[in-house]
Amino acid sequence: MFTFIILIFFAGFLCLMNTSKRISWPEKHPYLLRMSTQLGACRLVTGILFALATLLSILLLGIGSGIFSAIVMLMAVGCVCVLFFPFRYISRIGIASLFFISLLFELLF
C-alpha cells in the first residue's frame, strides 16, 4: 500500500513540475504537453492526487500518523524529483522497475 501511495505522490509531483516554465524535458507524452498549457486543470489533478494519497495514508495508519507520514512521503518524493529529474538519471523504465521491486518487497515481507 505504501508503494502505491508513494507512486500517487510521485505522479502528482510530476504533474506539478509539468507546469513549470523553467523545467522541461524533451520526450513529453502528448497528454502532458496538453496539460502543461492548462494550468488550472493540472493543479486540480495534482491536488486530487495529493488528497487521494493523503487519504490513503490516513486510512492505513490513522489520523495523526497518517498525516505525518503523508507529509514525510511528499517531502521525500519532492526531493527525489527535484534532485534527480533534471539530470535524467532515472527513466520511465527505471521508475517502473523500482516500483515493481518495492511492491514485491512490500508484499513478500
CORJOPE-V176153 format. One record per residue. N is the residue number from 0. RES is the residue in one small letter. OMEGA is omega in radians with two decimals (NA if undefined). NEAR is the number of other C-alpha atoms within 10 Angstrom. Layout:
BEGIN
N|RES|OMEGA|NEAR ; N|RES|OMEGA|NEAR
END
This chain:
BEGIN
0|m|3.13|12 ; 1|f|3.13|16 ; 2|t|3.12|18 ; 3|f|3.11|14 ; 4|i|3.12|21 ; 5|i|3.09|19 ; 6|l|3.10|18 ; 7|i|3.06|22 ; 8|f|-3.14|26 ; 9|f|3.11|22 ; 10|a|3.10|17 ; 11|g|-3.14|26 ; 12|f|3.08|20 ; 13|l|3.07|18 ; 14|c|3.10|20 ; 15|l|3.09|19 ; 16|m|3.13|20 ; 17|n|-3.11|22 ; 18|t|-3.09|20 ; 19|s|3.09|11 ; 20|k|-3.07|8 ; 21|r|-3.13|7 ; 22|i|3.08|11 ; 23|s|3.06|13 ; 24|w|-2.98|9 ; 25|p|-3.03|5 ; 26|e|3.12|8 ; 27|k|3.04|11 ; 28|h|3.13|9 ; 29|p|3.10|9 ; 30|y|3.11|8 ; 31|l|3.08|16 ; 32|l|3.11|13 ; 33|r|-3.13|12 ; 34|m|-3.10|19 ; 35|s|3.10|20 ; 36|t|-3.14|12 ; 37|q|-3.05|12 ; 38|l|-3.12|15 ; 39|g|3.14|12 ; 40|a|-3.13|12 ; 41|c|3.10|21 ; 42|r|3.09|18 ; 43|l|3.10|13 ; 44|v|3.11|17 ; 45|t|3.11|21 ; 46|g|3.11|16 ; 47|i|3.12|14 ; 48|l|3.12|21 ; 49|f|3.12|21 ; 50|a|3.11|16 ; 51|l|3.12|15 ; 52|a|3.10|25 ; 53|t|3.10|24 ; 54|l|3.09|18 ; 55|l|3.10|19 ; 56|s|3.10|24 ; 57|i|3.12|18 ; 58|l|-3.10|12 ; 59|l|-2.99|13 ; 60|l|-3.04|14 ; 61|g|-3.01|13 ; 62|i|-3.04|14 ; 63|g|-3.12|9 ; 64|s|3.09|13 ; 65|g|3.10|19 ; 66|i|3.13|18 ; 67|f|-3.14|16 ; 68|s|3.08|17 ; 69|a|3.11|22 ; 70|i|3.14|14 ; 71|v|3.12|12 ; 72|m|3.11|20 ; 73|l|3.12|22 ; 74|m|3.14|13 ; 75|a|3.13|14 ; 76|v|3.10|21 ; 77|g|3.10|17 ; 78|c|-3.14|12 ; 79|v|-3.14|12 ; 80|c|-3.10|16 ; 81|v|-3.10|14 ; 82|l|-3.00|12 ; 83|f|-3.04|11 ; 84|f|-3.11|17 ; 85|p|-3.10|12 ; 86|f|3.12|8 ; 87|r|3.13|9 ; 88|y|-3.06|9 ; 89|i|3.12|14 ; 90|s|3.11|10 ; 91|r|3.11|8 ; 92|i|3.10|9 ; 93|g|3.11|11 ; 94|i|3.13|12 ; 95|a|3.13|13 ; 96|s|3.05|12 ; 97|l|3.12|14 ; 98|f|-3.10|16 ; 99|f|3.09|13 ; 100|i|3.13|13 ; 101|s|3.06|15 ; 102|l|3.09|15 ; 103|l|3.11|12 ; 104|f|3.14|11 ; 105|e|-3.12|12 ; 106|l|-3.12|10 ; 107|l|-3.06|7 ; 108|f|NA|5
END
